């Protein structure tokens, strides 16, 4: 990462650290005075990250400013902008000062420039899609319902998919917390982990946005040529349709999340053949979609709306 010509000094670099120390007042602790105690606290950064393809700005996402090369490549792959890592010829990350970016005082940004294959760029221009996201928002700014991309590619048959059972998922989940180094200090980041089919976690990525965390994981594995190895993704979030769609887009066969999925998330998993676990909290978990294996116990898959 380098400073752009528009960035005046190291102030922007310091502002784009993943953690910041702020003075806060803590109330309600045992033996604390009524007015609480003042202490220093670590707070996670959340900055605007502009993703620029062949000189054209495509998306602005709010993200944790680290592993941004992986994030950009993962986003390009999971959104179907490029078909493989080989379609991306180079990635350049530049920090932009508040003044240069037209942002409020002290709010600096990042611009990630991707040089992609001309065929991919022409396809991107044809999609006429512009995202201005909140925290890793997956659909903000889409121009029409038809542009939501709710028809994921079907997954290939995997003879190992039934090995992604509850003990394997819980084994992987138990390994995540010790490797969430930033969240341990700030308490506000999602994590995405890659586990092999034995449940051994090999990589963990963190971000304030759950979609960003997944994109960072996808990008990191793609850059290392390991995206299509056998294994699954574990996430500390809910199983939203965007996460399932991103997994389907890059050929990931199974996803397990700590919180519950949405109905659309389950439907996307069924359409794409992804094995989807949710509410994975020891000692239990819920299998919402079996992938290309039988979904044990789920006989009636009729969607029955329930009024509150």
N, C-alpha and C positions, 0 to 999 in steps of 0.2 A: 504494500500500500504506500502511495506517495502523496505528497501535498500537491494540489493543483496550482497552476500559476495564479489562480484567483484567491488562494489562501495565503493570508499574510504571515502567519507565524505559527508557533507550536500550540497556541491556545486551542485551535480546532482539534489538533491531535489529542490533547489532554481531554477535551470535552467528549471525544469519541471513544474513550476507554469504556470497556464493558461494565465497569462498576464505578460508582461515585460515592464519596463519603459526605454525608449530610448530617448536620446537627438536628436532632429530633427531641421531642419531649415524650416520655413513656409514662403512661398513667395506669393505675389499676394493679400494679405489682404488689406482692406481699411486703409489708413493712415500708412501703413507699409513702412519702408525705402526700398530702391531698393534692398538691400541685404537680406531683410526679417528679421524675428525674430527667435531667438533660444528659444526653449521651450522643456519641457519634454512631451513625448507622450506615451500612452499605446498601445502596439502592442501584438497581439495574438500569442501564442506559437503554433508551428507545429512541432511535433516530430515523429520519427519512432516508431511504436508500432508493435512488433512481437507477433502474435497470435500462440501459441504453444499448440497442442492437444496431450495429452498423451505422451509428450516428443518430439514430431515431429513438427518442425516449418512448418506452412502451409501458412501464409500470413504476409507480412509486409506492414502496412498501415500508411500513414501520418495523424495524428489526433491531436486534442486538448487534452492535458493530464489531463482529468477529467472524472469522471463517466466511467472509463475504464472497470470495472466489467460488467456494463450494456452494454457497447459497445461490449465486447467480447461475451456475451451471445446472444445479438441481432444479431450479425454477424453469430454466429453458427446457430441460428434459421432461419434467412432470407436467408442463403446460403444452407440450407438443410443439414447441418452437423449433427445437432441433431433434433429430432422430437418434443421435448418438453423440458421445463426447467428441468424436472425430469431426463432427460438424462445427465445432467451436474452435477457431484457430488461435484465439488469444483472449485474455481477460485482463483488464486494467482497472484498478481501483484507485479513486482519487477522493480525498477529503475536501469538501467545499465549505468555505466559511459562511457564517450567517449572512453577512452582507452580500456576498456573491450569489448566494442562493435565494435571497429575498426572504429570509426567514427571520423570526423575532430574535432580538439580541440574545446571544448565548445558545441559540439552537442551531447547531451546525448540521451539515448533511454529508452524504456520501454519494458519489456517482460511480457506477460500475459499467464500464464499456466492454461489450462483448463483440468480437469480430466473428461472424458466423457465415456459413456457406451461403452463396447467393440464392440457391434454390430455396433454402429455409427462410431467407429474408423475404423473398417474393411471396412465399406462402403466408408469412406473418403479416405482411402489408395487406394481403387479401382478406385476412380475418377481420380487419377493422375493429379490433378490440383494444380498449384502453382501460387500464386498472389504476385507480387511485385508492389504495387500500387503507384500512385502519391498521390493526395489528395483524399482519399476515392475512388479510381478508382475501378469500378465494374467488369471490364473484362480484365485488363492488365495481361498478363502472361498466358492467356488461350491458350492451345496448339493447338486447332483446332477450326474451325467454329462450328462444331458439338457439341463442349463442351460449347457453349455459354449459354445453358439452356434457350432457347427462347420459351419453351412450358410450360407456367405457369399452375398450377392446377386451374381448374374452381372454381369460388366462389360459395358458397351455396346461395340459394335463401334467400333474406332478405326482409321481408314485410315492413321494415321501410326505404328502400333505397331512395324512392322519397322524403323523408323529408330532405335529404341532398340537399336542393335547394339553390339558390343564396343568399337569405337573411341569411340563416343559415351559409353558408360558409363565407360570409362577416362579420357576427357577430363574428365568431371564429377568423378570420384574424385580426380584430380590437383589439383583446385581446393579440396578440402575442408580439408586440413591447415592451410594459411595462415589459414583463417577460423575455426579451432577455438581461439579465444583463451584460453579457460579451461583446456582440456585441455593446451595448450602449457605452461601454468604448473603444472598439477597432475598431468597424466598419467593421469587415472582416469575421464574422461567419454566417453560415447558421443556421436555426432553424427548428426543427420539433415539432409540437404540436399535442396533442390528444384532440379532442373535442367530447362531447357526441352528441346525435342526436338532441339536442336543440341548439347546437352551443356554449356550455359553455366549455371553455378550462380548462383542469385539469392538464396538464403537458406540459412543454416545455423543450427540450434539445437543446444544441448548440454544434457546431463543425465547424472547418474550411472546412470540407468535408460534402457535403449534404448527402451522403450515410451513413457516420458515424453518423450524427445527427439522421437519421432515425433508425439506428441500436441501438443507445443509448435509443431511445424512446421505441423500441420493447423490448429491454432487460429489461428496467425498469419496463414495464408493465408485462412482463413474470415473473420477480422475485416476483412481488406482486400478481400474479395470476389473472391479469386483462386484459390479452391480447385479450381475446375473448368477451369482453363486446361490446355492440352496440355503434358505434361511427365512427369517421373518422380521417384521418391525414391531417394536413395543413402544407405546407412547403414553405419556402421563396425562393425556387429555381425553376428551370424548371422541367417539368414532364418527366424525362428521363426514358428509358425503365427499367433501373436497379431499380429505385424507385418503379415503378409499379410491377416489378417482386418480389421484396422483400415484398411488401404489400400482393401480391397474395400468396406468400409462407406461410405467417403466418396467413392468413385468414382475412386480413383487407379489408373491402368492398368498401371503398371510399377514394379518395385522391384528395386534392385541392392544387394547387401551384400558387404562385404569378406570375411566368413567364409562357411562353407557353410550351407545351409538344413537343416532337419530334414525327415524324410519327411512329417510332417504339414504342414510349411510348403509343400512341393512340392504335396501333395494339395490344400491350400487354394487354391493358385495355379491349379491345373488346374480346380477346381470353379468358381472365380470368374472365370476368364479373364484373370488377371493375368500379365503377362510377368515372369518371375522369373530374375534373374541372381544367381549366388553365386560365392564364391572369386575376387572381382574384384581381382586384384593384378597390376599391369603386369608382363609383357605379356599375361597370360592372363585368362580368365574362363570360367565355365561357365553355359550356358543350360539351366536346369532346366525351365522352362515357357515356351512361346512366346506365351502370351496368345491373342488371337484371330487369331494368325498361325501358320504352320507352325513346328514346333520342329525345325529342320534337324538331321538326323542321328539324331534320337531315333525309332527305328522301333518297338522293343519297349518299351512302357511298363509291362510287368508288374512288379509289386513282388515282388522275390525276397529274402526274409529271409535273412540270413547270420549264422551263429553265430560267436562269437569263441573 
